[in-house]
Amino acid sequence: MLDLVLGNLEPEQVTVSTGLEPLVPIDQYHPVLEVRFQISIGFLPTSPPTDVRPKTRPDWNWRKADLQGLYGTLAAMDWSDLFGVDDADSAVELFYTKLYDSINCFVPSKIKSTCNKRYIYPKWYTADIIRDIKNKYFHLKRYRTEGKEFNKELFKFYRWRVKILIDNAHKQNLKELQKNIINDPGKFWEHVKDKKRERCHIDAFKFNGNEVTGQAAADAFAEYFGSVFQSEVPQLDSGEAARSARADATAISIDIIDKSDLREAMKRIKARSSGGPDGIPVFLAKDCISALQEPLLYIFNLCLRRSKYPKQWRTSRVTPIPKGESTMDVSGFRPIAVLSVFAKIMESILNLRIGKQVNHLLHDDQHGFRKARSTTTNLVRHVDYVHAEMDAGHQKSGSIVADEYCEHDGVLDDVVDFIINVHDDSDNSDDGCFESEESSSSDIDMDISD
């Protein structure tokens, strides 16, 4: 420290000693000093406030689970009492009750640590690295309080060892990413996102000009995300829809869901998908689908017969994700909703069955909510159209139709910039085939639709 520091602390509140972790090379004229001071920050609660709301999401430690015993119990389970239930909500509740009772016998619950985690380690950190980091700071703290040379030497040893372990683990992680980038590109993008992620918790957020924390922050996110949904429950009348339909209208119906539908839906669900609010991991559903197919098929077909979707499957686990740069404002986040695994299976079956009946009725330019279609394919199609029109010598001004979410992601700006650049380049052409009656070469007729 080369600068003069002024303060209003008492001498007994400040201690200066030789530092053990220099940030720069040491020279004899500038020794490393460690300045420690005590300040009063007011009253601090001895324990964090408890949340009085009940936790509905089970939290099991699947790494210590007896999967062999669990799979055997589920395969031998009697579901006859479930087949006598004639209500979708009651059937789902009984299904989860029997499933949870079996899981609790073979999977222990996670032990929640009461201490606040100070650091978020990278995913490629091994258990040895984290353990040695904790040992390093443990001996550093003991040396500061007791002044024993033994703790000082152990601190230096763990500091040296941690540096080597981190360097080796980082090199090994990069080597595996490069080796498996074709077979598993998801890990590569996780690595990219992890490099951009901030290593600190955001405890306070801003909503409507106020700072919110804890449960108030969760309620603020719920209010903001819920504001985009329609509060009124739509009234669906199949009879009225049939009477008002045209004579040539196509009837779409799903009579029954069978085992082939269930097996095909399970193949489409990724095993590494996140678990939903019911706490059931995807790998359990995939591994035990043969044991669970009878109760699941009964519940799925019961929902079709009663035209009712279970309430428990309407609940999703929502994670706020920043839209762009890191921000504390609630409006700068978008929701990512994760459904329960069995809700995913049923929705996947319905999506596939309905899609087969309506795909031939959809226009080829429909890109939203279709398989192998996205904003990217929509943009490529529009660029091809613009090139074809300009090659034919037609008018230069174009019509851009984009979803409102494209504007949020910056796609719309890229399209506008692209067309303006093409128009500017066409004005400099020698053959004059792109001449237009418009006086301005950058006029664009934009149609932004919802």
N, C-alpha and C positions, 0 to 999 in steps of 0.2 A: 504494500500500500504506500504510494508515494504522495498522496494528497493529504492535506490537513482536514481532519474531521472535527467539527464543532458540535457539541451537544450540551444538554442541561442535566445530564445524569450525575449522580454522586460518584465519587471515586470508588466506593466499595461495590458499585453496580457494574463496573467495567473491569475485565481481566484480559491481559495480553500475554500470549504464550507463543511458543514456536509451533508453526503449522506442520501437519504431517502429510497433507495431500497438496503439494504444490501444483499449480496449473501451468506454470512456465518453468523452464530450466533455472536452477538456483545458481546465484553467484554470491560471492562473499560480501559485496557491498549492498545487496538487496535481499536480506534473509526473508523467509516466508513467515509471516506473523498471522496468528489467529486471534481475532478480537471477539470476545463474548461479552454480552451485556444483558442485563435484566430490565424488563419494562413491565409495567402493569397494564393489562388490557381489559380490566374489569372482571366481572363475575362470569365464570364459565360453568355450565352444568356438569355435574359429575357423571351423568349417564345420558345418552341420546334419548330423545323423546320416543316413546313407543307408538306404533301405529295401531290404532284401535280397530281398523278395518280387518276383517278376516281375510286370510290369503286363500284364494280358490285354486291356485295353481300348485299341484304337488311338486315337491323337489326331492327327487331320489338320486342316490349316488350309483349310477349305472356301472361305474368302473369296478365296483365291489359286488355286483349282482351275481346271484347264482342262476345264470341263464338256462342252464340245463334243467334244473329243477322247475323253473318257471315255465319253460316250454312244455315240459311233460305234464304239468298241472293244467295248463290251458288246453292241451290236446285231450285230456280226460275229463274236462269240465262238462257238467250236465246243464244244458240251456233250455230244458223243457219248460221251466217256469216262465222264461222270457217269451216263448212262442204263444203263451196264453194271454199276453198283454195286447190290448187293442188300441192303445193310445201311443202316439209317437214319442212324446216327451217322457212318459212313464217307461217306455221300452228302453229309451236311451239311458235314463237314470238307473234302471236295473242293470243294464249292460255294464255301465261304468262301475257300479257297486261291486259286482262280481269280479270285474277285471282288477279294480283297485285292491280288493281283498287278497287276490292271488299275488299281486305285485308286492304288497306290504310284507308278505311272508318270505320273499326271496330277495328283495332289494332294500338295503338300508337307506334311511333318510340322510341327507347331507347335514353335516354339523356346521351351523352358521358361526362364523368367527365374530366376536363382539368388537374386535379392534377395527379401526378404519384403515383400509388399505391405502398406503401412501403413494405407491407407485403402480403403474401398469406396465408390466414387462412385455417385450416383444414375444410373439408366439414361438419363435425359434429358440428362445432361452430354454435351456435344459434345467432339470431339477437340481443338478449339481451347481449350476451357475447361481440360481436363486438362493440355494442354501449357503454357498460361500459368500454371497453378497450380504446376507443376514449376519453370518459369522464375522465378516469384516467390520461391519458397523457395531456389532456387539462388543468386540474387543476395543474398538475405538472409543466407545462410550465408557467402558471400564477403565481404560487408560486415563481418560479425562477426569474421571471421578476419583480414582485411587492412585494414579500415577505410577503403576507398576510397569517395569520394562518388559516383563513377560507378555503383557497384553499388547504393548507397542510392537514387539517382534512378530506376534501372531497377526496383528493388523497388517503389517507389511507383507507377511507371507500370503495372506488371503487376497490382498490387493494385487500382488504379482500373479497369483493363481487365477483370479477372476479375469484379468486381462487376457491371459492365454486361452482360457476356456471360451471367452466371448469371441475372440478372433477365430478360433477353430470352428466354433458352432456357426458363426456367420459365413465362413467360407464353405462349410458343408451345406448350409441351407441354400446358398446361391448355386452350388453345384447341382443339388437335387432339383431346384427350380428350372435350371437350364436343361437338365436331362429329361424332365417330365413335362416340359412346356407344351408338347403336342398332345400327349395322352391326358394330361390334367391341367389345362390352362387356367382353371379356377384358382389354383394355388398361386399362380403368378400374379393374378389381379388382386388377390388378397394381400400379397406382399406389397404391391404398389399402393393399395389403400392404406396398409399399415404404416408405410413410410410417410404418408401425408397426414396421418392421424396425430392429433395432439396427445401428449402423455399426461394429461391432467383431467381431473373431473370438473365438469361445469356444474356448480352447485346452485347458481342463481340465474334466472332468466327474466326477460322483460315481456310484459303483456299489458297492453293498453296503457303504456306509460308507467306502470308499476313494476317493481322487482318482486318476483315470486320465487319461493324455494320449497323443497320437500313436496308434501302432498298438494300444496297450493299450485306448484308448478305443474304437477300431473293433471290437476283439474283445469288449469289454463290450456294445456295442450288438448285435453278432451273437449273443452268448449270451442277452441279454434278449429279443430278437425271436424267436430260435429256440426259446425256452422254451414258446411258445404252440402250437407245431406238434407233431404226433404223430411220435415218433421211429421207431415201428415201421412198416415198409412194408406197406400193406394187400395182402392176397392176393385178387386178383380172378379169379373163375372164371365165365366166361360160361355154361358148361354147367350148373354147379350153380345159377346164377341162373335159367336157363330151366326146370330141373326143379322148382324151388321156387316158380315163379310161378303165379299163379292162371290158370284157364282163359280168363278174359276179359281177361287182361293185354295191354297194347298193346306190340308189339315196336317198338323204336326202332333204326334202322340207317342208316348212311351208306355207300353202296357206293363212290362215286367223287366226287371234287371236279373240277369242270370250269372252263372259262374264265369262265363267267358268275358262278360263285361267287367267283372271284378278283377280278373287276372290281367286284362289289358290295361285297366286303370292303374294297377300296381306297378306295371312295367314303366308307366309314364312318370311316376313319382320318384324323384331322386332320393337315394338312401341318406344323403347328407343334408337333406332339407331340415330346417329348424322345426323344433317341436312347438305345438300350439298351446293354448291355455289349459288343455286337459292334461298336459305333462307326459303324454305318451310319445315316445320317440318314433321316428319313421322306421328305423331298423326293426323295432319290435313288431310293427304291423306287417312289414314285408316278410319277416322270418316266420310269423305265426299266422299268415293269411289262411293256410289250410285249416287251422284250428278255429279261426274266427269267421270264416266265410259264411257259415250257416246263420249265426246271429246277425251278422252285418247284412246279409241278403234279406233276412226277414224285416229288419228295420228299414232298409232302403225301400222295399216294396210296400211296407206299411205306410211310409211317407207318401208314396205315389197314390195309394188307394185313398188315403185320407186328405190328400192335397195339402199337407202340412209339413213344414220344415221344423225340426226340433229346435227349441230355444237354446239349448246348450251349445249347439253347433253354430249358432249365429254370433257367438262371442268370439272375438279375435284378440290376439296379443299385438298391440300396436307399438312400434318403435319409431321415434322421431329421427329423421335423417336430414342433415343440412342440405338445402337446395344447391348452394354454391359454396362461397367462402364461409369460414366459421363465424357464427354469429350467436348472440345471446337472445335475440328477439324470437319469440314463438312463431311469428309469421314467416321466419326464414327457414322453417322446417317443413318437410312433407311426411305424411304417415306411410309406414310400411306395415301392413296388416298380415299376420300369420295365423292361419286357421288351424283347427285341430286336424290331425292326420286323417281321421275317419270322415270329417267334413270335406277334406280335399278329395278323398276317394270318390265320394258321392257326386261332388261337383264335376270331377273329371269324367265320370260316367255320363252324366247328363249333358255335359258340353260335347262329348264325342257323339252321343246318340242324336242330339239335336243338330249338330253340325253336319252330319251325314244327310239329314233331310232338307237342309236349307242352303247348303253350299252352292248347289246348282242354280239357286234362285238369286244369289247375290251378284252384283255387278263386278266385273273384273277389276275395276278401279277402286273397289272397297278394300282398304288396307287395315282398318282398325279392327281389333278383336278377331283376327283370323290367323290361322296357322301359317307360319313362314311369311307373315306380312308384318310390317312395322313402319314407323316414320321414315326409316332409311329407304325401304322399297318405294314408299310414296314419293320421296324426294328424287330418287333415281328415275322413276317414271315421269315426273314433271320435267326434269332436266332433259330427258330424251325428247319429250314433246316440244320443249323450247328450241332445242337444236333442229328438230325436223321442220318446225315452222320457219325458223330463220334461214335454213338451207333452201327452203322453197321461196324465199323472198317475200314472205308475208309481213304483216305489220309487226313492229318490234315490241310494242307494249303487251304485256302478258297479264294473266289472271292467276293469282296465287290463292289457293284454298288450303288452309292449314288449321289444325286443331289448336285450341287456345293453349294447350300445354306445350306445343312446339315453341311458342314464343318464350315460355319460361325457360326452356332448355337451350335457347339460343339458335335453334334450327331455323326459325323464320328469318332471323337477321342474316344468317349465312345464305339463305336462298335469295334474299333481296340484294345482298352484296354481289352474289354471283351474277344475277341478271343485269345489274347495273354495270358491272365490269364488262360483260359480254356486249352490252349496248355501246359502251364507250369504245371498245375495240372495233366494233362494226363501223363506227363513224369514221375511223381512220383507214378503212379498207379502200383499195384503189378501184375495184370493179364497180362499186356503187350498188351492188345487188341488195344491200340492206337499207337503202334509202327509204325514209318514211315520210308520210304527210304531216306527222306531228312536228312541232317546232322544237321540242325538247327531246333529246335522245334518251333521257333518263326517266321519262314519265312512265309510271307503273300503275296499272289498274289493279288494286289489291282488294280481295274479297276475303275477309277474315271471318270465318263462320265458327260457330260453336261445334 
